[in-house]
Amino acid sequence: MQNQTIIQYFHWYYNEEQNLWSKVASEANHLKEIGITSVWLPPAYKASTGGYSVGYDIYDLFDLGEFDQKGSVNTKYGSKDEYIKAIEALHEQGIQALADIVFNHKAGGDELEKISVRTVNEDNRTEFTSDVFEIEAWTKFTFPARQGKYSEFIWDHQCFSGVDWAEDLKKTAIYSIQNFSGEGFENVPSTELGNYDYLMFNDIDYRNRAVIEELKYWGEWIVENTKIDGFRLDAVKHINPEFIIEWLDHLNAKYNREFFVVAEDWNVVDIEGQLEYINITAGKTQIFDSLLHHNFYLASHEENEFDMRTIFDKTLVQVNPELAVTFVDNHDSQPLQALESYVEFWFRPLAYAMILLRIQGIPCLFFPDLYGGIYDDKNEQGEDAHLELAILPELETMSKIRASHAYGLQREHFDHGNCVGWTREGDDEHENSGLAVLLSTGEEGYKSMEIGSKFAGKTFIDALGHREQAVVIDENGWAEFHCNAGSVSVWILKTD
């Protein structure tokens, strides 16, 4: 069976002339050739900023680029028809499509409502800082351009637990809505800021049964209309986990299958939070290993001062590898973003080797590392911002090697603070499989490593082309492998 490999097929600054859905369709065959098995697509539905939005300021889940709403028919990525054709193109290549689902909030309401609220302490959302008073807020969603097609459900203030803007006061704050659900926010996994239920915009209240049923219906609608294979769930630590469990159980039962699901539970502090979420949800989802990403970020900045023997310590892929989706960076960690923690370019090939060529975890590649990108705009302070996101030359090669060679017993050689490595023995199912990886965050590295006696007398070469001299395995299955300073080499069997 081929190793699973995901790619996040977008980033915050995608601005190519070809819309993204068309690019997905045209690149589907190429993605198959480099070993991709699943493509994580960005939010496909209309957002409050229409055709300009990356998609997380969700407005209408039922508008996949079909209705003239929020200033455009198409989303940033194209039309509904193009989205469906992109998924079909992936399916023709045997690749799964993952939909990005934003269930935490809605934005861009159509009508104002006069609602009763109390303000809360932004640093401790369990603490009220006012008595009840009234504001006007954009909490009614009628979707006038859609006119009830697909769903006649109207969202109003009873569907939300909080907002951050009072239109009549022209004032930003965190306003806890006083509705039938009672005072305060829901119980959610994150206890940061006292209670981190409220994140942004109009916070969806899952104590409202009508909301739950509407989103279960929408889940059926998106599966049946797009034939999507699985989901990436946004911001789960801010959402009532009981809803997540019910929603997933409903779809799995309805279609008699186990949808692939990976949840974003962003945590760079400790492993306990992610383990608690896994426990609460009974391990129903994969989890992005943000702790490993953070270790990559630290290692890339600390250079040879970082102890590479500890790179996997207290990460999800170390503690619960079966549920870990590993990544180097994503759209939230990109430069200029709120969670900016971009891994330095020199370290990116080393990090990708550590997620692509080991047994543990399911790796997720990042669009700019495969395709690059240039971004010119203003930052939040109105200053000129220029980004050049360079293609990572080694990535395509390592992704192919994962599909063809990264199989069999893994032997660890994490015995030096700057130079570490491992080997894979290969298996009978994948011809010529097996490999050795050596990387160094300091000077040129070398290490004697065991790859297996079945390779005795065989010649191995560096598939990345960083080292010219070949390596011959001795009669006991050992050899001395080398890598350049601040680099990685991936040694595979020479077959010609």
N, C-alpha and C positions, 0 to 999 in steps of 0.2 A: 504494500500500500504506500502511495506517495505521501511524503510529509506535507502537512498543512502549512500554507503560507498566505497571510493576508496582506493586502496593500490598502492604505488609506489613500483613496484616489481623489484627493483635493487638498488644498491648503488655504490659509486665510487670504492669500494674495493672488489667487488664480486670476490671471488676466489675459490669457491667450485669445487670439482671434477666434479660434474654433471653440464653440461652446462645449462644455464639459461632457454632456451626454453624448454628443457626436464623437468626441475624442475617445470616450470609453468604448463605443462601438467599433471605431477604427483600430483601436489598440488591443482588442480582445484576444486576437490570435497571438500577438506578441507577448501578452501577459501569460498566456498558456505556455509559450516557449520558454519563458524564464522561470516557470515553476509556481506561478501564482494559482492558488486554489479558491480564494475568496476575495472579493473587492468590496471594501467599505465605501459606499457612496454617501455624499453629503446630504443634509436635509433637503428633500425634494419638493416640499410644499411651500406655499406662499408665505412670506414673512412680512413684517410691518413696513420694511423698506423696499419691498417689491423686488425688482430686477437687480438691485444693487446688493442685496443681502447675501451673506454667507449661509444664512438659514436658521440661525439660532434665536432670532427674535420672532418666534413662531406666531403666525396669525391664523391661517386656515389650513387645517390638516387635509381637507378634502380638495384643495386646489393645488394640483401638481403641475401648474403651468397651463391652465385651461381657461381661466376666467380673468377678465380685466379688473383686477383688484390691486390696490396699493400702487397704482401708477404703471402697471404692466400686465400683460398676459403671461409671458414667459417668466420663469424664475431666472436667477443669475445663470443657471446651468442649462436652460433650454425649456422646451415644452413638455407636456405630459406624454405626447406621442414619442418624442425623442428619448424620454426617460425609459419608457417601456421597451423601445427598440434597443436601447443600451443593455437592459437586463436580458433581453432575448439573445443579443450578440454574445454576452458572457455565457449564457446557458448553452449556446451552440458549441462553445469551447470547453464545456464541462466545468465552468467556473461558477461558484455561488455568488450571489449579490446580497449584500447586507445593507439594510435601510437604517439611516440615522434617525432615532426617535427622540423627540424633545417633549417630555411629559411634565416638566417642572412648572412651566409658565406659558402665558400667552401675552401677546403685545399687539398694539395697534387697534384697540377697540373702536367700534363704529359709533357708539352713542354714549353720552354722559349719563350717569346715574347719581342721584343724591344718596349718599350712604353714610352710615354711622361708623366711626372709627375711633381708635385710640392710638396714639403714637407709642413706640417702644424705644428703648435704649438700643442704639445700633450696635453697641458692644456687648449687650446682654439682652437678647430678644425676649427673655422671659420677664423682663421688667417693664411695666407700663410707665410712661412719663407724662400722661395726661388723663383727664377724665374723658368720657365719651363726647364727641362732637361730630358735626356733619361736614363732609366735603363733597365736591363733585369730582367724579373720577370716570375714566374711560373703561368701564367694566362691562359694557354690553356689546356683544358680538352678534350681529345679525347677518353678516355676509351678504349684503344686498345684491351684489353682482351674480352670486351663485343662485339666488332665489330658491333656496330649499332643495336644489338638486343634490342627490346622494344622502343628505341629512337635513332635517328641518329643526334640529336642535339649536336653541338660542342660549348662548352663554350670558349670564348676568352676574351681579355681585355675589349671589348665593353660591356661585361656583368657585369663588376665590377666597383665600384667607388673608391676603394682604396686597397692597399696592405701594408704589413709591412716588406717586405724583398726584398732587391735588390741583386740578385744573383751575378752580376758582381762586385758590390762594396763590397759584403759580409757585408752589413750594414743593421741594423734594424732602421726603422723610420716609421712614418705614411706618406705614399706617396699617394697623391690625384691624381687619374688617369685622364688625360685629354682626354675625349672621346666625342662622339656626344651629350651626355647628358648635356654637359657644365661643367663649373668649379665648384668644391666644392661638398659637400655631399648632400644627400637628406634631405628634411624636415622630421624629425621623432619626436615621442612624447617626447623623453628625450632631455632636453637642458643642461644636465650636460656636462662639458668640452666644453661649447659653442654649440656643436652639437655632439650628441653621436651616430650618424649613424655608424661610424666605431668602431667596437669592436675587431675583430681579423681576421687573415688570409686574404682571398680575399673577400672583402665586396660586396655582390650582389647588383646590381643597378636596382631598379624597375622602373626607367625611360625608360628602354629598354623593348619595347613591346614584343619582341620575348621571353624574359626571363619570363614574366608574362604568356604568352600562354603555354610555355613549362611546367611551374609548375602547371598550371591548368590541363594540360594533365596528368602530373604525379599524381595529386590528383585523377583523374579518375582511373589511372592504379593501384594505391595502394589500393583503395577501392575495385575494381573488382577482384584483384588478391589475396587479403588477407582477404576480408570481415571485415575489421576493422570497429569499431563502432563510433569512435570519435578520437579526437586529443588533445595532449598537445603541445602548441606552445612555442618554446624556444625563449627567448630574444626579446620579441615583442617591447620593448621600443626603440630598435635599428632599427626597420623595418618600412618602409613606411606603415602607417595604411590603406591607400587606397588600397594597394595590399591585405592586410589581408581581408578586407571587400569583395573585388572582388572575391578572392579565395574561401572564405566560401560561399558567395552567389551562386557562380557557382556550387559548389558541392551540396548544399542544393536543388537548382533548378534541377540539373541534375538527382538526385536520389529521388526527391520529399520527402525529410525528413529533420529534423533538427538534424544534427550531434552534439553530445555533444563535446564542445570545452572548454578547460581551458588554459589560457594564463599565461606565466611567465612574470610579470611586476614587477621586483624586486625593492622594495622601502621600506626602513626602516626609512625614514625621516619624511614624512607627507602623509596624506591621499589624499591631493589635486591632486597629480600626478596620482594616480590610478583612482580617480573620473574623471579626465580629459580624461584618456584613455577610460573609459567607455562611456563618452560623445562623443568622436571622433568616436568610433566604434559602437555607438548606442546600447551598451550592448549586442553585438553579442556573447561575450564569457564570461565564468566564469573567475575569476581572483584569483590567489593564494594570500592569505592574509599574505604577508610577514611582515606586520606591527604587526599582532598578534604574529607571530613567534618571532619577535624582543622583544615584551613585555614578552613572555615566557622566552626568553634568559635572559633578565634583571632581572626578578623575581627570576629565578633560581640562579643567582649570588648574588643578594641583600638579599635573604632569608627573614627574618622577617622584614627587613627594607622597603621592597616593599609594597605599599598599594594595597592590592588585590581588593579593591573596584574600582580601576582604570584599571584593567587588560584588559578590552575591549575598553577602551577609544581611540577614534580616530583610530579605526581599521575598515577594510572593513566589517567585519562580524557585526559590530555595525551599520555602516552607510548604507550599502547596502547588507544585509545578503543573498538576493536572488541570488547574483552573486559571493558570497565568497566561495572559497574552502580553508578550514582551514587545517593547518598542524603544527606539532611540529618541525620537521627538514626534510631536504632533502639532496640530494647528494652534493649540493653546500655549504650547511652550515656545512658539516661534518668537523671534525678535519683535518688539513693540506690543506684545500681548500681555495681559494681566498676570499670567503665570509664566512669563518669559524665563526660560532656563535652557537655552539652546546649547546643545553639545558642540564643543569646538570642532572645527572641520578636521583637524589632524587625527582626532580620536574616533571620528565616525566610522571609518572602516573597521577599527578594532571592536567597537561596540556592536556593529552589525555581525561580525564574526561570532560574537558571544551570544547573539540571539538566533542566528540562522543555522549554525553548524553544530549545535549541541542538542541533546535529547530533550532537555527540559523546556517546557513552554511552547506556545504557538507564536511565532514572530509576526510582527506587523510592520511592513515597510512604509515609508513616507514619500508621497508624491514628488516633492522637490528633489529628493536624493536620486531619483530615477530620471526626472525630466528637467530639473533646474527651474529657474524663474527669475524675473527681474521685477522689482516693485518700486515705483516712484509715487510718493504721495505726501501728505502731511501727517505728522504725529498728533497726539492729543493736545499738545501745546501749540499747534499750528506751525511747527517748524518743518522744513523740508526733510523728508525721510527717504533714503535710498537703500534698497536691499538687493544684493545679488546672491541668489540661492544657487550654488554651484552643483552640477551633477557630480555624483560620487562614482568614479570610474569602476571601482571594484564591486559595486553593489549588484549589478546584473550578473556578473560572473559568480558571486557567492550565492545568489538566489538559485541559479542553475545548478550549482554544486549541491545545494541543500536537496534539491529534487533528485539528483542522480547519485550522490555519494554519501550523504550524511545519514548512515544507517549502522546498526549493530552496536556492540558493546562499547561503552565510553570509558576511557581511562583518564583520570585527572592528573595533572602535573602543575598544581598551584603551590609551588614551593619556593617562590622568590618574589620579593616585593615589587619588582618591575617587569619581570619576564615570566609569563605563565603560558601554559598550553594544555592541550588534551588531544586524544586520538579517538577515532571511531574505527572499529574493526571491520565494518561492512557486513553484509548478509548475502545469502544465496539468491534471494529474490531480485537483487539489483546488481547486475553485472558490473564488475570493476569498482564496486562501492568500497568505502573506507577512506579515511583521510587523517591528516595530522595538522593541527593548527598551533602556531606559535606566534605570540605577540609580545612587544616590548614597549613600555612607556618611558624607557631610558635609552641607554646606548644599545648598540647592536647586540642581539641576544642569541643564545644557543642553548639547547637542552637535549639530553638523551631521553627519549620517550619510547615506550613499548606500543606497537601497533598490532602485533599478533604474528605468530610464527608462520601462518599461511602465506605471509608476504615475504618470507625469507628469500633473499637473492633478488627481489624485485626492486625496480627503480622508481623513485617518486620525484616529481617535479613540482615547483611552485606554480600553481594555476594562476596566481595573480601577477606573475612575471616580475616580482620584486627581487628574487634570487635566481641567478643563472645556473649555478652548479646543482646537479642532480644529487639525490641521496639514495644509497643502496641499503636495504634492510638486511641486518645480519641474521645468522642462522637461528637466533633466539627470538626474532621478531622485534628487535630494537634498532634504533638508529639515532644519530645526532642531527637534529633539525635546527635550522637557523632562521633568523628574521632580521631585518634592518632596524636601525634605531627609530623609535617612535612609529613603528609600523607593524604590519601583520603579514604573515605568509601562510598560505593554505596549500598543503602538500597532498597531491593525489597521484594515483598510479599512472605511470607512463605507459601508453597503450600502442604507440606507433614507433 
